[in-house]
């Protein structure tokens, strides 16, 4: 019997790819620093996620994206670093959208319609005068 000599590595998970990208950005990154400083979670969060093979929480991904946005401002003079940060933020955005699509069976066009409707609804809730074409009050001077 001929031994199987072709072994293919399984494709890395999003979480593994994300950590690898963050490690490229910060070579001395540890899992505890990643958990606490970048994901805004407990020191054992990342280790727990990897051990349990569960996806990162969307809120942790948003916190990481916020961290990266601040990091982009700090390193605005370093174009190469900003490009890497933009790539990581795009990874995060794509992952969140894919999870949303899988969860809600929505397409990108559907997401665009939903997000537009949500923005309009939010604006109406904030300002409270959606049915009026003018401001519901007037100001005059005496």
Secondary structure, DSSP 8 states (H G I E B T S, - for coil): -------------HHHHHHHHHHHHSTT--HHHIIIIIT-S-TTHHHHHHHHT----HHHHHHHHHHHHHHHHHTTT-HHHHHHHHHHHHHHHHHHHHHHHHHHT--HHHHHHHHHHHHHHHHHHHHS-TT-SS-S------
